[in-house]
Amino acid sequence: MAENKTRPTGLGVDAFLATVADEARRADCVQLLGLMGRVTGEPAVMWGDSIVGFGSVHYRYDSGREGDMPLVGFSPRKGDLSLYVLSGDEGEAALLARLGRHKAGKACLNVRRLADVDMAVLEELVAEAVAATRRRYGETA
């Protein structure tokens, strides 16, 4: 089975965020650093070369595929901020309905900028994702 490409690296989070060219996007990233760090109680770690992750869980799917992933995380992509905070858990849809302007995939929430969303609702989403992921896969590794 192929090994995961996205795993913790020794790259510095601050150095990575300093490369974010857009000042407003960089400020949003700093705000996410605080929010996710506060909610998880975990330090920020680079996963691969573009994902800032918090905590770590080991997953094993029914297919047999397994690996490690951040508990939650984010990445400043070209068009949007990608937030890895969706668990598909009960109650998530109601929070998303109150969040503000966003696009949601299976596990990824995309927002153009944090000013477009209700930060209190985003914090609830992050907390719910942390709780759901820990229930599903256990405590952080």
C-alpha positions in Angstrom: 0.0 0.0 0.0 1.3 3.5 -0.9 2.6 5.6 1.9 0.9 8.9 2.7 2.7 11.9 1.2 1.2 14.3 3.8 2.9 13.8 7.2 4.6 15.9 9.8 7.7 17.7 8.7 10.4 19.7 10.4 9.4 22.8 8.5 8.6 25.9 10.6 5.0 27.1 10.7 6.0 30.7 11.1 8.4 30.5 8.2 5.7 29.0 6.0 3.1 31.6 6.9 5.7 34.3 6.2 5.6 33.1 2.5 1.9 33.9 2.2 2.1 36.9 -0.1 -1.3 38.5 0.6 -1.2 40.4 4.0 -4.9 39.8 4.7 -4.6 36.1 4.0 -1.6 35.9 6.2 -3.5 37.7 9.0 -6.3 35.2 8.7 -3.8 32.3 9.0 -2.4 33.8 12.2 -6.0 34.1 13.5 -6.6 30.4 12.6 -3.3 29.4 14.4 -4.7 30.9 17.6 -8.2 29.5 17.2 -7.1 25.9 16.4 -4.3 25.9 18.9 -6.7 27.1 21.7 -9.4 24.5 20.8 -7.1 21.5 20.4 -4.5 22.4 23.0 -1.9 21.2 20.5 1.0 23.0 18.9 0.9 23.8 15.2 3.0 21.5 13.0 3.6 21.5 9.2 2.1 18.5 7.5 3.7 18.3 4.1 4.8 21.6 2.6 1.4 23.4 2.8 -0.8 22.2 5.6 -0.7 23.6 9.2 -2.0 20.8 11.4 -2.8 20.4 15.1 -2.5 17.1 16.9 -2.4 13.8 15.2 -4.6 10.7 15.0 -4.1 7.3 13.5 -6.9 6.2 11.2 -7.7 2.8 9.7 -10.4 2.6 7.1 -12.6 -0.5 6.4 -10.6 -0.9 3.1 -7.4 -1.5 5.2 -5.8 1.8 4.3 -4.3 3.5 7.4 -2.1 6.4 8.3 -1.8 9.5 10.4 -3.5 12.8 9.9 -3.8 16.1 11.8 -6.7 16.3 14.2 -7.6 19.6 12.4 -5.7 21.9 10.2 -5.7 24.6 7.5 -3.9 25.6 4.3 -3.8 29.0 2.6 -4.6 27.9 -1.0 -4.5 30.2 -4.0 -8.2 31.1 -4.0 -9.4 30.1 -0.6 -8.4 29.1 2.9 -8.9 25.3 3.1 -9.9 24.3 6.6 -9.7 20.6 7.5 -12.4 20.7 10.1 -15.4 18.8 8.8 -16.2 15.4 10.3 -19.7 14.7 8.9 -20.9 14.4 12.4 -24.4 15.0 13.6 -25.1 18.7 14.1 -22.5 19.9 11.6 -25.0 20.9 8.9 -26.8 23.2 11.4 -23.5 24.9 12.2 -22.6 25.3 8.5 -26.0 26.9 7.9 -25.1 29.6 10.5 -21.4 30.0 9.4 -21.6 32.5 6.6 -20.1 32.4 3.1 -18.3 29.1 2.5 -18.0 26.0 0.3 -18.0 22.6 2.0 -16.7 19.2 0.8 -16.5 15.9 2.6 -13.8 16.9 5.1 -12.7 20.3 3.9 -14.3 23.7 4.4 -13.3 26.5 2.1 -13.6 30.2 2.9 -12.4 33.2 0.9 -11.5 35.1 4.1 -12.4 34.9 7.8 -14.4 38.1 7.6 -17.0 36.2 5.6 -17.8 33.8 8.4 -19.0 34.0 12.0 -15.9 33.2 14.1 -17.9 31.9 17.0 -19.6 29.3 14.7 -16.2 28.5 13.2 -14.8 27.8 16.7 -17.8 25.5 17.4 -17.1 23.7 14.1 -13.5 23.2 15.0 -14.4 22.0 18.5 -17.0 19.5 17.1 -14.5 18.2 14.6 -11.9 17.6 17.3 -14.4 15.8 19.5 -15.8 13.7 16.6 -12.4 12.8 15.4 -11.2 11.8 18.8 -14.3 9.7 19.3 -13.8 8.0 15.9 -10.0 7.4 16.1 -9.0 7.8 19.7 -6.9 10.4 21.5 -4.1 12.1 19.6 -1.0 10.1 18.9 
